[in-house]
Amino acid sequence: MSRLQVAVLYGGKSTEHEVSIHSAQTVCRLLLAKEALYQIYPIFIDKQGHWFLQQACGGQQPDDKPISPIIAPTHNLQALDGSWKAKIDVFFPVVHGTNCEDGTLQGFLETLGAAYVGCGVLASAMGMDKVITKLIAQTAQVPVLPFYLIHQGIPYDACQLNAWVQKQGLPVFVKPVRLGSSVGVRKVKTLDELKPAIDFALQFDTDVMVEKGVDHAREVFCALYGEGAQVKASACGELRMLAGEFFDYNAKYLVEGGCETKVPADIPADTATRMRADSVAVYRALNGSGLARADFLMDKNGNYYFSEINTLPGMSETSLFPQLFEACGENYSAILDGLIEQALKVRDRKRALSFSR
């Protein structure tokens, strides 16, 4: 049996570029250990969107080979100087954020006709949009927090917004609609802080959401794997804040000891059961495939609210996704095998469709 040709994609035109590299290093290491099954190609995408074949997964290096995707019968990747080409069986995106996780890359991979790990174009695009996923969660009867939407280039009524905020009660959180890792998020404790927070968030996205706050909220997560009737939901885990007022980018990635992970989460068993079921409900309503992580906010009374879904969550050994499943006795390396197998099945289903009348 010949080895599967697997291209691991990481980096990208995203504010979460560095987080992606960290995730991909774990994925590459685990897949490279199975050399009888896979031929692994580490593909680095720089912040301008250029692709490079690397000797080893990591940040950009002087000896990286510039390559380009191509639609051809014999290969779908080739070096710009013509010195290398390969026919990739499965693309494994380990990318996060805008231009990576939002359906953009997935749509491009569809044009290559190759299998790829993770959600399809529409599910990826919807999953990246916090407003759309809230609406989807509501249709699945999963509780969400009230929000107020602001569009760049469309003036908003500051008096109306202030009245809405006062009705909901401070604090509120201002968030870019289509970013992850808490990039661009600010906690607003006074009305004077509201406009600067909106202006800040608009630096990162064209749409901004002002969301009713859950002060000192507990952040609880559930990882998901599979598709359709074969979806597995992990144990619930919690990210506990040790520095700062909420889980911003600094607390998650830059401040040593900024937060700690508790898996399983210290929540009542019936709450965990409902949260797992709600995670699956949102994932299925989104038509998710591959993997995801559903995030919830819990108040001091034990009420929880769906926050967002990550269709390409962090995948390093210290990330929540592997920790949540390992707490259930699942082997992370075996999950990666399953994701590749599922990507091939999804591709084969699409190939069986008729494109003529």
Sequence and secondary structure as in RCSB ss.txt:
>XXXX:A:sequence
MSRLQVAVLYGGKSTEHEVSIHSAQTVCRLLLAKEALYQIYPIFIDKQGHWFLQQACGGQQPDDKPISPIIAPTH
NLQALDGSWKAKIDVFFPVVHGTNCEDGTLQGFLETLGAAYVGCGVLASAMGMDKVITKLIAQTAQVPVLPFYLI
HQGIPYDACQLNAWVQKQGLPVFVKPVRLGSSVGVRKVKTLDELKPAIDFALQFDTDVMVEKGVDHAREVFCALY
GEGAQVKASACGELRMLAGEFFDYNAKYLVEGGCETKVPADIPADTATRMRADSVAVYRALNGSGLARADFLMDK
NGNYYFSEINTLPGMSETSLFPQLFEACGENYSAILDGLIEQALKVRDRKRALSFSR
>XXXX:A:secstr
   EEEEEEEE SSTTHHHHHHHHHHHHHHHHT TTTEEEEEEEE TTS EEE SSSSS  TT EEEEE   SS 
SEEETTSS EE  SEEEE   STTTTSSHHHHHHHHHT EESS  HHHHHHHH HHHHHHHHHHTT  B  EEEE
ETTS   HHHHHHHHHHH S EEEEETT  TTTT EEE SGGGHHHHHHHHTTT SEEEEEE  TT EEEEEEEE
EETTEEEEEEEEEEEE SSSS  HIIIIISTTSEEEESS SS HHHHHHHHHHHHHHHHHTT EEEEEEEEEE T
TS EEEEEEESS   STTSHHHHHHHTTT  HHHHHHHHHHHHHHHHHHHHTS    
